[in-house]
């Protein structure tokens, strides 16, 4: 049995290339699915009163509608991450903090008011009397 960590010929063979290709493809598809589900859903859960399934569906639809632009965002994030991993991971911490702050600042969700603002709540007795539901 060949030790794959010390023998580079394993990766240069047909079977090694197929292993790298299939593993990278499955990993990329899984990462894309996680990205499509969590991009906006985590900030939405913090800013609005929605359940997690609704947030994931809304995020998935938003990514589908803006797929090209969000793939450019992925390439920028991956590029920054690899670029700043080069000097012994020193810039990686600053990059992730910066990208997290930019993502949080760019989200313009309405503030929580504590009041029900659905159309069916406008005529409720609690709403008419000025109380919260």
Buried (B, 14 or more C-beta within 10 A) or exposed (E): EEEEEEEEEBEEEEEBEEBEEEEEEEEEEEEEEEBBBBBBBBBBBEBBEBEEEEBBBBBBEBBEEEEEEBEEBEEEBEEBBEEBEEEEEEBBEEBBEEBEEEBEEEEEEEEEEEEBEEEEEEEEEEBEEEEEE
